[in-house]
């Protein structure tokens, strides 16, 4: 498997059922916030996010945020959730994520990292030595840098789907969202 390929893809974070996680031995979930759980412009979690985290907690799965965004953004989003969090994490570098991960009892077998970007979230998971689950961005940015990263991701995902033809295709959701707008 490529260092850049996710271990699994899902069409949304909410499609990742706690029972699936437990069957894989996952007890710790590290998550990106922006475009994984909410669009950049959504300052607080919606009911769907709250319900999903409540379900994780019911099943005994610990969760924490690892974000490259500002302290203000992460604190505001996390205020009602109260999860451990690191902001300005400098993903894909794993230093900040590693400290948080160890503090909440994560290890190489019991942890998954969920995010929307290969070059930050999947690479950070690989640097930690944990599984990576990829979801499509909720509302992608249109700046040149993001468009270039997404262009590079398409080739990586094309190879991934050749090896995993039954995996949910996050590229399809991106395309459909773009067509509807």
PyMOL commands that set and color helices and strands:
alter all, ss='L'
color gray80, all
select helices_A, chain A and resi 13-15+18-23+47-58+71-78+95-103+118-128+144-163+170-180
alter helices_A, ss='H'
color red, helices_A
select strands_A, chain A and resi 8-10+28-31+62-66+84-86+111-115+131-135
alter strands_A, ss='S'
color yellow, strands_A
deselect
rebuild
show_as cartoon
